[in-house]
Amino acid sequence: MARNKLLNPNARGALNRLKMETANEVGVTLKDGYNGDLKSKDAGQIGGNMVKKMVEDYEAKAESSGTATTNNKYNSSNS
């Protein structure tokens, strides 16, 4: 069975808190541990909103530190 391996194992707790916070915001009740009865739609909402928050956080940090995001290879304006 494949598992996602965190680059920073200490981040697991923070990711779990983000997951629970995001689930609460979108109105999905998660249990601690296994959530196999979760609908795909609900899991997608949680995951999608987690990614959205992480991107917003990264952009805010990059902006405040003066890191230029316009030269990023993933920026669509550079195509």
C-alpha positions in Angstrom: 0.0 0.0 0.0 1.4 3.4 -1.0 1.5 6.1 1.5 2.3 9.8 1.1 5.6 10.5 2.8 5.9 14.0 4.4 9.0 15.9 3.7 8.8 17.1 7.3 7.4 14.5 9.6 6.7 17.1 12.2 4.1 18.7 9.9 1.7 15.8 10.3 -0.1 17.4 13.3 -0.4 20.7 11.5 -1.9 19.0 8.5 -4.4 17.1 10.6 -5.4 20.4 12.3 -5.8 22.0 8.9 -7.9 19.1 7.7 -10.2 19.2 10.8 -10.6 23.0 10.6 -11.3 22.9 6.9 -13.9 20.1 7.3 -15.6 22.1 10.0 -15.7 25.2 7.7 -17.3 23.2 4.8 -19.8 21.5 7.1 -18.3 18.0 7.1 -18.0 16.0 10.3 -14.8 14.0 10.5 -13.9 11.4 13.2 -10.5 11.0 14.5 -8.9 8.1 12.6 -10.6 6.3 9.7 -13.3 8.1 7.8 -14.1 5.4 5.2 -17.8 6.3 5.1 -16.9 9.8 3.9 -18.5 10.7 0.5 -16.0 11.5 -2.3 -17.7 14.9 -2.8 -17.0 15.8 0.9 -13.4 14.5 0.7 -12.9 16.5 -2.4 -14.2 19.7 -0.8 -12.0 19.2 2.2 -8.9 18.5 0.1 -9.6 21.3 -2.4 -10.0 23.9 0.3 -6.9 22.7 2.1 -4.9 23.2 -1.1 -6.5 26.6 -1.6 -5.5 27.7 2.0 -1.9 26.4 1.5 -1.5 28.3 -1.8 -3.0 31.5 -0.2 -0.6 31.1 2.7 2.4 30.6 0.4 1.5 33.6 -1.7 1.1 35.8 1.4 4.4 34.7 2.8 6.1 35.2 -0.6 4.6 38.7 -0.9 5.6 39.7 2.6 9.2 38.5 2.2 9.6 40.2 -1.1 10.1 36.9 -3.0 9.2 37.5 -6.6 6.5 35.1 -7.8 6.4 36.6 -11.3 9.5 34.7 -12.3 8.1 31.4 -11.0 8.1 28.7 -13.7 4.5 27.8 -12.7 3.2 31.4 -13.3 0.9 31.3 -16.3 1.9 34.8 -17.4 5.4 33.5 -18.3 4.1 31.2 -21.0 
